[in-house]
Amino acid sequence: MDPTLDELETCDLDCEVVELHAAPDEMDRLRADSGAIDPFRELLSGIRVWDAHAHVGCDIDAQKLSAAQVVERLDLLGVERAVVFPMNDPRQGFCFRHPNDLVWAAYERFPERLIPFFRLNPNFPSREEYERRVEQGFRGIKLHPRSQSFRIAQPEAMEIYTWAEADCLPVLLHTGSGAGNVTEQVRRVVDAHPTLRLILGHSALQELPQCCAQCAGCDWILFDTSTLDEHQLRELLIGTDPHKIAYGSDMPFSGHAEELALLLGVAESVGLDQAALELILGGNLRRWVEGSVAARGACALGAA
């Protein structure tokens, strides 16, 4: 019998026990923080907001977030759904089996709110875990080159991209701090896998202008807005097709209300219209994750 969500969330191997719900004082703080988006509530009321970048479980650095806490945060902001995947969990082993089990159990508890992505470590054999999770029904993969100490375009990672491209499975790739020479590495991935659905977590940060320029003609890339500062967001929104941008919060590693408020404020300041906002706040992500992997079939080379 598979373990339950409660059992998985309270497994205490080198990890703080995850509280199932936020404590009252924590909820009070979160409600206060959510006031950051009050000026945009009317605008958001007409938009289906999906978050492309959220974590569940616990992390080596002692961060923790339960599935129920993710949903509580979504409710405070009026966010409909969020992509969730494991943190850099101390219980990851070679293939992230325990954290991936936790994400699936979280999805089964909240199937209308959470979109499950599984995590892999390219430094170890991954095919068995990959096949298990695709058959289970996961909607994408998370890879973190800094935490798992691999290069974005190293051969073992390229093998995973090959599988994902064949199955039309999105890969959310950490391209923030510590990812190393992001633009050149991402370009190698895109050239080798032209129809891979690739979400660039944190939009390459300091390399954002170069990465956007290098990938301007790539149809299957989304730039994830999580943790970008005001200047970087402005640069992204002005210089990139809105069909290639997706809102992400990076919860719990970043203030989810502040991330959304900053994005909306910058979008307003650069004159982004309603149609573009709807794409960035959920429309682009929905195109990539709605429907089963089997139903999507193989990506056609050059498809729009």
Residue, then its C-alpha position, 0 to 999 in steps of 0.5 A: m500500500d502506498p504511504t498516505l500524504d500525512e505519513l509522507e509529510t511527517c517522515d522525520l528523517d533528517c528533516e523537521v516535521v512539516e506542520l499540516h496547516a499554518a499556525p494562527d500567527e503565521m496565517d495572520r502574517l500571511r494575510a497581512d502580506s497578501g495585502a500587497i496585491d489589494p490594488f490589483r484584486e479587481l484586475l485579478s478577478g477576471i484572470r485564471v492565475w496559475d503559479a508555475h513554480a512552487h515547492v512542497g515538502c522540506d529542504i536541506d536548509a530547513q525550509k518546509l511547506s505542506a500541501a495544505q499550506v501551499v493551498e492556503r497561500l493560493d487561496l489568500l491570493g486568489v491563485e487557482r492552481a500551482v505547479v509543485f515539485p520537491m525541494n532539495d529534500p534530505r530524504q531524496g536518496f539517488c532518485f527523489r523517490h520519497p519526495n516524488d511520492l509526497v508530491w503525488a500524494a499532495y496532488e491526490r489530496f488537492p487535484e484541482r489545485l496542484i499540478p505535480f512535477f517530479r524531480l530527478n538527479p541526472n548524476f544517477p540512473s533515472r530511467e526507472e523513476y522517470e517511467r514510474r512517474v510518467e505512468q503515474g500521471f505527473r505533468g512535468i519534471k524539475l531539474h536543479p543543476r546547482s543543488q544536484s551538482f550537474r551542468i545543464a547540458q551534461p550528457e546525463a541531463m541531455e538524456i533526460y531532455t530526450w525522454a521529456e521531448a519525446d513525451c511532450l513533458p515540460v522540464l522546469l530547469h533552475t537557471g538562477s544563482g549557481a547554475g553556471n554559464v546558463t545562456e551557452q548551456v541552454r542554447r546547447v539544450v535547445d539546439a539538440h532538442p528543438t521541441l523540448r518544453l523548457i521552463l527557465g526557472h528564474s529566467a537566467l537572472q544575471e544572464l537574462p538579456q543574453c538568454c532572452a536574445q539567444c532564445a528569441g526564436c525558440d517556440w518551446i521556452l517559457f521564462d519563469t518570473s520567480t525571484l526577478d527584481e523590478h529591473q529584471l522584470r521590466e527587461l523581461l516584459i519589454g523585451t520578450d514575447p508574452h507567449k514566452i513568460a510564465y508567472g512563478s512564486d518560488m514559494p516558500f523561498s520567496g514571498h509569494a504575495e510580494e512576487l505577484a504584486l511586483l509582477l503586476g506593478v511592473a506589468e502596469s508600468v510598462g503598459l502590458d495589456q489584459a491579453a498579455l497578462e492572461l498569458i503570463l499569469g496562467g494561459n501559457l502554462r495551461r497550454w503546456v500541462e492540461g491534458s494527459v501526456a498520452a493525449r498530447g502525443a509527440c511534439a511536431l517539429g516546428a509546431a507553434 
